[in-house]
Amino acid sequence: MKLRLKTTAALLTMAAWPAAAQPAPPAPSALETLGAMHQTGSTADWPAVPQTGQKADQVKQNLTKIKLPPGFHISLYALVPDARHIAVGPQGVATFVGTRKSKVWVVTDRSRGGVGDDVKEFAPTLPKKIPNGVCFSKDGFLYIAEQNRVLEYAAAEFFYESPDVVAGAVVPEGDLIPKSEESYNHTARVCRVGPDNKLYIQLGQPYNVPAKDKFDLYRKVGMGGIIRMDRDGKNREVYAVGLRNPVGMDFNPKDKSLWTNDNQVDGMGDEQPPGEMDRIANAGQDFGFPWYGGGHTRTNEYKADTPPANVVFPEVEQAAHAADLGLIFYTGSMFPKKYQGAIFSTQHGSWNRTVPVGARLMVTFLKDDGHVAGKSEPFAEGWNENGYYLGRPVDVAQLPDGSLLVSDDLVGALYRISYDGK
């Protein structure tokens, strides 16, 4: 009886103690908060990028050195820090610009005068990691492919004026590529929404030439290739393989083929291997890497191995190490008829040639059968002054009026190329 009373007293004493503090539930992430249509409450400063001053004046002066065909003109469209890949909103209201850092910029031509007079960070309350790839669907959804995540922003072109913009994960963080394969190298993803309404994403692999024990994994997940999926992230598949570091792609509106640039193997000399522009006619094609380092040039690492019999070789072999990046099919009517349906593409410029090449905008003409009519030709050049870069073009995009935008991540700018015949 005494034992029971002592036990009861002890229990009563324990009941009188304050309950042990329970850990608070984790605070929702910015992505969860925005996905629930709630404000983040951030009061962070949200400044615009100045568009006048000494830097703007110097960039305009540099552009006087750029050579174009007669009747074409180039001008400064906007100063945009670290400007990489470009997505022009389908309503023509705003232009979104990715970077290899942590920001996406949005550029507005408020005066409708062919100049981006307002440049601000897009969705600054949502942290981003290498948000290089930006692309729109025809119905106005913006997709941003980061190093290892893909986000969708509904109606971004109309809600970008707020620092909080609703977003959802198409591919959650860590699911685009295996976490074990994250690297500092070849991390710039590029995306496109295809004619089939699927989302296409380029995945570079991190090595110059990967070790053979990486081969099966990379083929399975699509690293060193292009993947596609439904716009909600479902039904992911590897669309093309055998690409080393593809950065830049577009669909031919006539036959729906997908064209891509591919950056080829380093360390094989100044003149080899060539860069590639490839035509992907259908799913499942193999473009030869790592057996081929570019064009028909075999890699040292795989020269004793028999390459697949079905390798597709490039439509165009480009200058070695020129770093071919963004490309688009021109669908406007501002430019003369010879350019309508042609491919415009950028060469970022070599980093490892003893005599640098590139840093220019190229044009590639096609025949009626959908294949190239010859080599790519320089269209806008002059950023390479005997190996000293005045700029390094990254991407090219088309504005609603048919003029072109060219991004430059060295200068941090967008240029506009127009035609008036004068």
N, C-alpha and C positions, 0 to 999 in steps of 0.2 A: 504494500500500500504506500509506504514511504517512498519507494522507488518511483512509483507512478506519479506521485505528487511532485517529486523533484523533476521528473521528465516534463510534466505539464508546465511547471514554472519556467523551465529552460526554454520550452517552446514559446511561451508567452513573452519571455525576455527577447528571444530572437525576432518575434513578430514585431516587437516595438522598435527594432533597429530600422534605420532607413534602408529601403531596397537598394540593392547594388545597381549602379548606373548602367543602363543599357546603351551600347554604341548607337550613335545616331545613324540613320540610313545615309548612304552616300549621296551627296548632292548630285542632281542630274547634270550630265554633260551639256555643253552648249548645243550639240547636235540634238540631244533628246529634248531640250527645252524648245528649240526652234521647231522641231518636228511636231511638237504638241501645240504649236501655234501660240506659244507664250513668249513674252519678252525676256531677254537675258538680264535686263536691268543695268547693262553696262553704261557707264558715263564716260568711257574713254574718248579722248580727243580724236576727231575724224577730219583731219585737214585735207584740203584739196592740194594737188600738185601744181605749183606755180607754172604758168605757161609763157611768161615773159621774162626778160632779163638777159644777162650775159650769155648764159648757156644757150638759150633759144636763138640768140643772135649768131653765135658761133656755129650752131648746127645748120642754120640757114646758109651761112657762108660756105660751109663744107659741101652743101648740096649743089652749089654752083659748079662743082668739079665732076658731078655725075653726068655721064654721057648716055643719051637715049636716042632712039630713032627720031627723025624729023617729025615735028608736030606733037611730040610728047613732052610733058613737063613734070618735074618732081618738086614737091614742097613739103615743109614740115606740117604734119597733121596734128601731132600732140607729143609732148614730152611725157613718157611713160616709163618709170624706172624698171630696169631689168626686163623689158618687153620681149616676150617669147611668142607663143602661139595665140592666134586671133580667132574670135568668133563674133561675127556681125549678127546682131539680133534680127530675126526675120521681119520685124516691123520697121527696121531701119532707125530705131530710136537710140540705141546705145551699142557700143562695141566693147567686148570683154577681152581682156588680155591676160594670159597666164604668165607665170614666172617659174624659174627653177629655185625659188626661195620659199617664201611663206605667204605671198600676197597674190591676189588677182585684182586687176584694175578695171574700172569701167570708164569709158570715154564717151562723152555726149557732145554732139555738135548742136548746141542749143540755138545758134543763130542760123543754122542750115546753110552755112556758107562754105562748106568744104574744109572746115577746120574744127578739130576737137577742142572746144574752149573750156571744158570742165572735165577734170580727171580726178577720180577719188577711188579709194580702196573699196572693193566689193565685199559685202558681208564681213566686215572687220571683227564682229563678235565671235566668229567661228574659226578656231585655229586650223591652219592648213599646212601640209607638208609637201613641198615640191608640186604645187598645183599648175603644172605646165600645160596640160591638155584641156582645152575648152572647146565645146561644140554644142550646137543647137539642133533640136528636132524642128521639123516644119511647123509643129503646133506650139512652139514657144517654150519648150523645156530646155534649160541649160544643164549640160553635164560637164563636170570637172573631174578629170582623171588625175589623181595625185600619185605619189610614188607607190602607195600600196592601198589605195582606197578609191572608190568612185562615188561621187555625190550627185544628186539630182536637185535642181532648184526650179520649182514650178514658177512660171511667170516672172522670171528674174528680170526681164526687160522692163517690167512695170513696177517692181517692188525694190529695185536696187537703190532708190533714194533713201531707204532706211538702213541703218547699220545692222538691224536684225532682218534676216531674209529666211523664209521657211526652206528647210533642206531635209533631205532624206537619203539614207545610204542605199545605193544600188549594189555596191560591193563593200561590205564593212571593212574597217581597218584591219590589215593583216591577211585579207583573203584574196587579194588580186594576184599576188605571188607569194610563195612560201616565205615566212619570216626569216628563215635561215638564209635566204638568197637576197635579202636587202643589202644594198651596196651604196657607195658614194658615186658609182660609175654607171652610166647608161640608165639613168633614172627618169628621163623626161618622157612621160607617156603622151601620146596623141590619140584623140578619139574622133570618130565620125558617126553620125546616124545615117545608115545606108538606105537605099531605095526600098529595101525589104522591111524598113522601120526597126531594124536591129542596131544595137550599139557595137561598134567595132573599136578595138583598142590595140595599139601597138605596144609590144613588150620587148624591150631590149634585154639581152643577157649581159651580165656585168663584166665579162672577161674580154680580153683581146681575142683569144681562142680558148674556149672552155676545155677543161680536162674531160677525158672520156667518161669518167664516173658521173658527170653531170648530164650526160646526153639524154638518158631515159627520162629523168625528172623534167628537164627543160622541154622536151617534146610533149610530155604529158600535160603540162600546165600552159604551154604556148610561149615560154620565154625564148626569145630569138624568133619571134613570129608575130602573128596577129590573131587575136581571139575575137569572137563575137558572142553576143548574148541578147536575150530579150531586154527591153528597156527597164524592166524591173529586176534584172540580174539573173533571171532564171534561164535554163537551157543554154548554159555556157558551153562553147565548143571551140576547139582550135581550128581557125580558118585557113591559115597559111603558116608554113614552117620554112626553115632554111634561110632566115634573115638574121644578120648579126646585130644590128642596132637600127631598126627602122624608125625614122622620125619624120613624119609627113606623109599624108595620103589623101586621096580624093577619088570619087567615083566619076567615071565618064558618063555623062547624062544620056549619051546615045545608045551605048550597049551595056551599061551597068557594070562594066568591068572596074575593078579596084586597082588603082595605081599607087605605088609606094616608092619612096626613096629609101636607100639603105646605105649606111656608113660602113665601110669595109675595113679589113685588117690593117693594123699599123705595123711598123717595123720591118717592112719588106722592101724598102727603098723609096725614093722620091716618085718614081713613075709607075709603081705597081703596088697593090692591085687597083683596078679602076673602081670608082664609085658606081652605084647601080640605080637605075630607075626601072622598076619591075611592073609588069602588067599581070594582074591576078584575074584570070578568066573565070575561075570557079573554085569552090572550096576544096581543100586537100592538096593543093600544089606545093611542091618542095623547090626552094630556090637555091639549094646547094651548100649553104653554110652548115657545118664547119669544114666540109671537104674542099670547098672553094672559098677563097678569101675575098673574091670580087671578080666578076666576069668568069673567065675560064682559068684564072690563076689558082693553082692548088696551094693549100696551106702546108707549111712544113710539118705541122703536128699530125695531119691526116693524109699525108702524101702516100703512105704505104697502104691506106685503106681504100677499098673500092667504093666509089660514090654510087648512089642510087641511079638506076637507069632512066628515071623519069624526071631528072633535074630540069627545071625551067631556067634558061639563061636570060639575062636582062634585055629589055627592049632597047635601052640606051646605056652605053658605058660612058661614065663621066670622068673628068679629070681626077687623077688619084689624089685622095686625101683632101678634096675641096670641101668636104662635109656638106653634102646635099641634104637639105632639111625640108621645109614646107613646100607644098605644091597644091595647085588648084587648076581645074578646068575653067577657062574663061567662058562665061555664058552671057556677058553683057553685050551692049550694042554701041557703047561709046567708042571703042577702038575700031580701027579699020577691019574690013571683012576678013583679011588674011589671018587676023589674030583670034577671030571668033571660033571657039572650039579647041583652041590651042591650050597647052599646059604651060603655066608660069610656075617657076620653082626657084628656090633660093639656094645659094651656096654660102655657107657661113664663113668659110675660109679655113685654110689648113693651119694646124698648130705645130706640125712636126716635119714639114718639108724644109729643105735648105733654101729653096726659093718658093716663098708662099704663093698659093693660088687661091682663087675663089673670091669671096666677099662681093657677090654680084647677084643680080636677078637674071635667070635664064628663061628662054622660051623654047618649047618643043612643039613642032607641028606634026599633025597626024594625017594619015591617008584616009580615004573613004572606008577602008576595011577595018579601021580602028587601031591600026598599028602605026608606028612612027614613020615619018617621011624622011628622016635623016637624023643627024646629030643635034643635040641641043645647042642653041646659039646664045651668046650674051645679049641681053636686052637692056639692062641698066648696069653700068659698071663705073668704077672710079673710086670705090671705097678702099681699094688696095693700092696704096702709093708705094710701089717698089718694096713691098713687104711690110709697110707701116699701115695699119688699119685705121681708116677714118670712121669705119663702121663695120658691123658684121650682121648682115641680113639673116633673119631666122625664118619668118613665115610670111605668107602672102595671102591676102583675102580680098574679096570683092565687095565694094559698097553698092547700095541700090542703084546709084546713077551710072554704074559701069566702070568707075575708076577703081584703082587697086590701092590697097594698103600694104605696106611692107614694114615689118617690125625689125628692130635693131637692139639687141641686148647689150652691146658694148656701149653705145651712146645712151640708150634708154629712151627710145623714140619710136613713133610711127610716122612713116612717110606716105604721102599720097601721090600716085602717078595718074595723071589725066591726059586727055588728048583733045586738041582743038584744031589740029591741022596747020597751026601757024608756027 
